[in-house]
Amino acid sequence: MDTIMVIYLVLAGIVGMFLGLFIAIQVVKNKQEKARNSALDIIEDARNRAELLLKEAKIEGRKDVAEHRLQVESTLDTRKKDLDSQEQIIMDREKNLNTRDQSLSDKEKNNDRKTKEIADKIDNLDRLELDLVKRNEELSLELQRISKLSTEEAKAEILAEVKDEMASEIYEFMREQEEDAKS
């Protein structure tokens, strides 16, 4: 009995050892499985958090880009308005300069025309004066011949007539100049 008992005890010890080993292996496997599941959960949670952070970063980046775009567009609009305003000022100045240039050109043409008219009138007056001097001499000779007056008396009479004619022609010339100057 003793040997059977020892065999039973040895068998029980071996079975207990295998059973303990089996239980230990199962416990280790369970712990490994729990650790693996825990690690997978942690990895999944980390992926989810990373995706969430990535989405938030993208949303924040889009917001920043949108805000920056609005600022840039606002700045561009302001600069465009400034450029349009400056362009309008330049165009107004150019138009004003063109108007002044045209006005000065017109005045220059008018002055040239008046200068030519005055030169023509002076030439005409010079011719008239020469004609009057000739006429005066002719009249003087004719008066001397007709009236047999002295030369001095004839000259005085002719000079009085010439003065009257010259005064009326000068008055007419001055009146024409005043009318030209007014227009």
C-alpha positions in Angstrom: 0.0 0.0 0.0 2.7 2.1 0.6 4.0 1.8 -2.9 0.7 2.3 -4.4 0.3 5.3 -2.3 3.6 6.6 -3.2 2.8 5.9 -6.8 -0.5 7.7 -6.3 1.2 10.5 -4.6 3.9 10.7 -7.3 1.2 10.4 -9.9 -0.9 13.0 -8.1 2.2 15.2 -7.8 2.9 14.8 -11.6 -0.7 15.4 -12.4 -0.7 18.4 -10.0 2.4 19.7 -11.6 1.0 19.3 -15.1 -2.2 20.8 -13.9 -0.3 23.7 -12.2 1.8 24.1 -15.3 -1.3 24.1 -17.5 -3.1 26.6 -15.2 0.1 28.8 -15.2 0.3 28.6 -18.9 -3.4 29.5 -19.2 -3.0 32.4 -16.7 0.0 33.6 -18.7 -2.0 33.2 -21.9 -4.9 35.1 -20.4 -2.5 37.9 -19.2 -0.9 38.0 -22.6 -4.3 38.1 -24.3 -5.4 40.8 -21.9 -2.2 42.7 -22.5 -2.5 42.2 -26.3 -6.1 43.4 -26.1 -5.2 46.3 -23.9 -2.3 47.2 -26.3 -4.7 46.9 -29.3 -7.2 49.1 -27.4 -4.4 51.6 -26.6 -3.3 51.6 -30.2 -6.8 51.9 -31.5 -7.4 54.7 -29.0 -4.2 56.4 -30.1 -5.2 56.1 -33.7 -8.6 57.6 -33.0 -7.0 60.4 -31.0 -4.5 60.9 -33.8 -7.2 61.0 -36.4 -9.2 63.4 -34.2 -6.2 65.6 -33.7 -5.4 65.5 -37.5 -9.0 66.5 -38.3 -8.9 69.3 -35.7 -5.6 70.4 -37.1 -7.0 70.3 -40.7 -10.1 72.3 -39.5 -7.9 74.8 -37.7 -5.6 75.0 -40.7 -8.5 75.6 -43.0 -9.8 78.3 -40.6 -6.4 80.0 -40.6 -6.2 79.8 -44.4 -9.7 81.2 -44.7 -8.8 84.1 -42.3 -5.6 84.7 -44.1 -7.4 84.6 -47.5 -9.9 87.2 -46.2 -7.1 89.4 -44.9 -5.3 89.2 -48.2 -8.4 89.8 -50.2 -9.3 92.8 -47.9 -5.7 94.2 -48.4 -5.9 93.6 -52.1 -9.3 95.3 -52.3 -8.0 98.3 -50.3 -4.9 98.5 -52.6 -7.1 98.2 -55.7 -9.3 101.0 -54.4 -6.2 103.1 -53.7 -4.8 102.4 -57.2 -8.2 103.2 -58.8 -8.3 106.4 -56.9 -4.8 107.3 -57.9 -5.5 106.4 -61.5 -8.6 108.6 -61.4 -6.5 111.5 -60.0 -3.9 111.0 -62.7 -6.6 110.8 -65.4 -8.2 114.0 -64.1 -4.8 115.8 -64.0 -4.1 114.6 -67.5 -7.5 115.8 -68.7 -6.9 119.1 -67.0 -3.4 119.4 -68.6 -4.9 118.5 -72.0 -7.6 121.2 -71.5 -4.9 123.7 -70.5 -2.8 122.7 -73.5 -5.7 123.1 -75.8 -6.6 126.5 -74.3 -3.0 127.7 -74.6 -2.8 126.4 -78.2 -6.1 128.2 -79.0 -4.8 131.4 -77.4 -1.5 131.1 -79.3 -3.3 130.6 -82.6 -5.6 133.6 -81.8 -2.5 135.7 -80.9 -0.8 134.7 -84.1 -3.9 135.6 -86.1 -4.2 139.0 -84.3 -0.5 139.7 -84.8 -0.9 138.9 -88.5 -4.0 141.1 -88.7 -2.1 144.0 -86.9 0.9 143.6 -89.2 -1.4 143.6 -92.2 -3.1 146.7 -90.9 0.2 148.4 -90.2 1.3 147.6 -93.7 -2.0 149.0 -95.0 -1.6 152.1 -92.9 2.0 152.6 -94.2 0.6 152.3 -97.8 -2.2 154.7 -96.9 0.4 157.1 -95.5 2.5 156.9 -98.6 -0.7 157.4 -100.7 -1.6 160.4 -98.5 1.8 161.9 -98.9 1.7 161.5 -102.6 -1.8 162.8 -102.7 -0.8 165.6 -100.4 2.0 166.6 -102.8 -0.4 166.3 -105.8 -3.0 168.4 -104.1 -0.3 170.9 -103.0 0.8 171.3 -106.6 -2.7 171.4 -107.9 -3.7 174.0 -105.3 -0.7 176.1 -106.1 -1.5 175.9 -109.7 -5.2 176.6 -109.3 -5.2 179.2 -106.7 -1.8 180.8 -107.3 -1.5 180.8 -103.5 1.9 180.9 -101.9 3.5 177.6 -101.2 3.1 178.1 -97.4 -0.6 178.9 -97.6 -1.2 175.9 -99.9 0.7 173.5 -97.6 -1.2 174.7 -94.5 -4.5 174.1 -96.3 -3.5 170.7 -97.5 -2.1 169.7 -94.1 -5.4 170.6 -92.5 -7.2 168.3 -94.9 -4.7 165.5 -94.5 -5.0 165.8 -90.7 -8.7 165.5 -90.8 -8.5 162.5 -93.1 -5.8 160.9 -91.0 -7.7 161.5 -87.8 -10.8 159.8 -89.2 -8.7 156.8 -90.5 -6.9 156.5 -87.2 -10.2 156.6 -85.3 -11.5 153.9 -87.5 -8.4 151.7 -87.1 -8.5 152.1 -83.3 -12.2 151.1 -83.2 -11.4 148.0 -85.3 -8.6 147.1 -82.9 -10.8 147.4 -79.9 -13.4 145.2 -81.5 -10.8 142.6 -82.3 -9.4 142.7 -78.8 -12.8 142.2 -77.3 -13.5 139.1 -79.5 
